[in-house]
Amino acid sequence: MAIAIDPVCGMQVDTEKATFTSEHEGTVYYFCGKGCKLEFDDDPATYLDPGYEPQGM
């Protein structure tokens, strides 16, 4: 089982079972749910900024 961190909320996501993913600049990101994916898709730069800290959901 591979684990990724949802860049929006910070939750751990099992990459083998993830339903929601997005590709940005050649990297695949995994999300806990549709809401986090949609937020990321609207403004990936916000969530990839080194100063961004996920607030949890």
N, C-alpha and C positions, 0 to 999 in steps of 0.2 A: 504494500500500500504506500503510495506516494502522497505526501501532504504538501499543499500550497496554502499560502495565506491570502485570503480575500483582501485586495488592496483598499477596499472601501471601508469595511467594518473590522477587519483584522481577524476574523474567524478562521479556523483551520478548515480546509476543504480537501476531501479525498479526491485526488485528480482522476482516479479510475471510475468514480461514481458521479462526478460533477455533471450537472445538467446545463449549467450556465457558464459559458466561456466567451472570451473576446480575444482577438489578436490585435496587438498594437505594436507597430514598428518591428515586426518579426518575432515578438514574444507573445506567448499565450498566457492569459490571466484567467484564473478560476474564481468563481463567485458562489457564495452560499445560497443566493436566491436571485430572482428576477430584478428586484429593486436595486440591489447593489450593482448588477450588470448594467442596468439602464443608467444609473448615476455615473458609472465609469465611462460608458459609451458617450455620454453627453459632454464630459470634460476630463479625459484621461490625465491631462497635465496636472490637474489638482491632486489626484490620488497618487501620482508617481513622483511628485515633488518630495525631495528628501526631508523637508520640514513638516510634511503632513503626518499627523498622528491619528490613526483610526480611533473612532469614538465607541465602537462596539454598537450592537443593535439588540 
